Amino acid sequence: MPKRVLTGTVVSDKTDKTVVVSVERRVKHELYGKIIKRSKKYHAHDENNEYRTGETVRIEECAPISKLKTWKAIERVGAQLVAPVPSDNA
């Protein structure tokens, strides 16, 4: 069975080797038919403490690591590499 992969935003990186990722999904309201947002928080394993609050990350389902952690962070989504801007100070 394939592992589920979700994309979300890191909302907390305070604990050691753990990030809390908020995943939003859009669903249609059963009665009114309006599209609404539903969100859920997942605790994901972050071995090297490399992800920070506000980053968009991809998480993958895994075997339970602790009571709350059954996901692991696998990569950043849309990581921007910022190159230093050369200055023309002559």
Secondary structure by P-SEA (a helix, b strand, c coil): cbbbbbbbbbcccccccbbbbbbbbbbccccccbbbbbbbbbbbbbccccccccccbbbbbcccccccccbbbccccccccccbbbbccc
